[in-house]
Amino acid sequence: MKICYFGDYNPEYARNRIIIKGLKQNHVEVLECNERSVGFKKYWRLRQGLKKINGQYDILLVGYSDNRWLPIWAKLINKKPVVWDAFYSKYDVLVFDRKLVKNKGLKSFYHWLVEWLACWAADIILLDTNCYIDYFIKTFKVDKGKFIRVLIGADEAIFYPLSGKASKEEFLVHFHGKFIPVQGIQYIIQAAKTLEKYEDVKFQLIGGGQTYDQMLKLAKELSSKNIFFLGYQPFEKLNSYLQEADISLGNFGDTDKATRVIATKSYETIAAGRPLISADAPAMREIFENRKNVLFCQRANPKDLANKILELKNNRELRNEIAQGGYQLYKQIAEPKIIGKKFLEDISALQIKN
């Protein structure tokens, strides 16, 4: 099979990197038609790039990016089946999760309409959880038969276990990711404050984004002494930070989106062989099992998060069991090769036609 990976996607972003790698590991020839210039010239250049390939592919896969016009453009300039990796709803994120666009206003209708058109244009839509598939079906009135669940996974070339940890003097709790509402970083900071009386418990927070300044202000207001904000770090160095940690944290936000997603960092944590604590949510329960490969806590509850951190601190056996169970889960369902194989099986089962 030949697949044209199409759009203004970032090939180094985890979602695209893993799908492309997984397809290649399953002997798929991936032809990349990638144009990341700004403005309308990008669409012209993508059309010209597609002309050069001259239809020598079976499926056109629109790679993940924030641009919701691309599946529509792909449908207009290409005669082969269009598979769109939506990954998430931009309408949901802007209007309800990050609240950057007012609900029921002209801008919110625009984002809904473009995403609805993208769903109409695509023959197949990829999302990473069944919960998000249900959201798309309800919100954009899309037939269930259009969807395939493709897990995010993690790249084993970057995230992998190492024996031992660099420092034994402290109990280190790790977080990396974007500072956005779905993460619930305020609850991590509040839990850290609760645990300040345990002098060996430290927190390292890596990343930045929308709520970064707010989180710095909150930590300052609480006079936090056990949190280290490390800012953005090179992606290829994240495994080193994970290996130094005793526990890694997932999402804890109280937005609706938080119930529908599995954070990329959750896959990266289990690929690295580290124990994961994350908020209990329907999407997480699609693949994770409490106390087997994750330790769940209540969403938006810093007290419960602090209690779960203490439980793992005081129970090395459970900590190791969760770490080992998480790594086994990664090897079973979340390696790129396995994700690529499952995607090809699901595409074949749908029997999409030119």
C-alpha positions, -999 to +999 in steps of 0.1 A: +000+000+000+011+036-007-002+064+015+003+101+007+008+120+040-006+154+032-008+189+047+009+215+068+016+191+096+047+191+117+065+158+110+083+160+143+051+163+164+045+131+183+012+123+167+025+126+131+059+111+139+043+079+154+017+073+126+043+078+099+068+056+117+042+029+124+031+028+088+067+025+075+073-003+100+044-022+084+059-019+050+037+010+038+053+034+014+047+069+028+049+097+003+050+130+021+034+161+006+042+187+033+040+225+030+043+247+061+044+281+045+018+307+057-011+321+038-030+309+007+002+300-012+004+269+010-027+255-007-013+262-042+020+245-033+002+215-018-017+211-050+015+214-071+031+188-048+002+164-052+004+168-090+040+157-089+030+125-071+004+121-099-020+099-080+006+072-073-009+063-039-039+045-025-050+068+003-044+105+010-040+110+048-043+145+060-018+147+089-026+163+122-024+201+124-047+229+136-058+237+100-093+224+096-095+236+059-070+210+047-093+179+045-117+201+025-089+212+002-077+176-001-112+164-012-113+191-039-079+185-055-076+147-051-096+118-064-084+091-039-100+084-005-093+112+021-084+101+056-083+130+081-064+128+114-086+152+133-070+141+166-093+164+186-120+191+180-105+226+176-141+239+181-142+221+215-108+233+225-112+270+216-148+275+228-152+251+258-118+240+270-095+270+267-124+295+264-106+317+239-137+321+218-171+331+231-197+303+230-227+310+206-209+338+189-201+343+153-165+330+158-177+299+176-202+292+147-173+297+122-152+271+140-181+246+143-189+251+106-154+245+093-150+214+114-184+202+102-173+207+066-140+189+073-160+159+087-182+160+055-151+161+032-132+132+048-140+096+040-125+085+072-117+104+104-091+095+129-094+102+167-075+088+196-104+078+219-139+064+216-150+092+239-139+118+213-155+098+186-188+099+205-183+137+208-179+142+171-209+120+163-231+141+186-216+176+178-211+173+141-238+147+132-213+124+116-220+087+109-202+064+133-189+043+104-165+072+094-143+069+125-113+049+134-096+051+168-059+055+165-040+056+198-014+083+203+014+059+215+050+069+221+082+066+201+104+038+216+135+055+201+129+084+225+111+070+255+124+037+270+132+024+305+166+027+320+178+008+351+178+028+383+174+065+388+201+091+389+193+104+425+181+085+455+181+114+479+147+128+470+113+115+459+108+133+426+073+139+410+075+147+373+052+165+349+057+176+313+033+191+289+015+222+277+002+245+304-035+245+293-067+240+313-071+203+305-039+196+323-052+209+357-017+220+367-032+242+395-042+210+413-006+197+410+007+229+426-019+227+454-010+190+460+027+200+461+019+226+488+001+199+509+032+177+507+057+204+516+061+189+551+077+159+535+111+175+528+123+148+504+092+152+481+100+175+451+081+184+419+096+192+385+072+208+360+084+210+324+066+230+297+048+262+291+018+277+274-015+295+280-016+292+318+021+292+325+022+327+341-009+319+361+007+288+375+039+307+384+017+333+402-002+306+421+030+289+432+043+323+444+011+331+462+013+297+480+050+303+488+058+269+473+093+257+481+092+222+466+083+230+429+108+236+402+095+251+369+119+241+342+102+257+312+104+240+278+130+214+274+142+196+243+119+168+234+147+143+230+158+150+266+124+143+282+132+106+288+162+116+309+139+137+331+114+109+334+141+084+344+152+107+373+116+107+386+098+083+409+063+092+396+050+109+365+018+128+363-010+129+337-040+152+334-061+165+363-083+192+347-121+195+353-130+205+317-152+183+296-123+177+272-104+161+301-129+133+302-124+126+264-086+125+261-056+104+270-026+127+274+004+121+252+025+122+283+006+092+297+019+070+268+054+085+271+054+077+309+045+041+304+069+037+275+097+050+298+087+024+324+077+050+350+046+047+373+018+070+362-008+089+383-036+105+364-072+116+370-099+090+366-118+097+333-138+076+308-112+080+281-084+068+304-104+037+313-106+027+276-071+013+279-058+018+315-067-002+346-065+012+381-037-001+403-025-023+374-009+001+350-020+035+365-030+049+398-062+070+394-071+099+416-102+121+415-103+149+389-097+184+401-089+172+437-055+182+449-060+165+483-067+131+466-037+136+443-015+143+473-028+112+490-021+091+459+015+105+456+021+096+493+006+061+487+031+054+460+059+070+479+053+046+508+046+015+487+075+006+465+059-027+456+028-010+442+050+016+425+070-011+407+038-031+398+022+000+381+055+008+363+058-027+350+022-030+341+023+003+323+053-008+302+036-041+293+006-022+282+028+000+260+044-030+244+010-045+238-009-016+222+011+016+220+043+010+201+043+027+166+045-006+148+014-019+166-005+013+161+004+012+123-007-024+120-041-017+138-047+013+116-041-007+084-064-035+096-092-010+104-088+008+071-090-025+053-121-035+072-139-003+062-132-011+025-131+026+014-132+030-023-117+055-048 
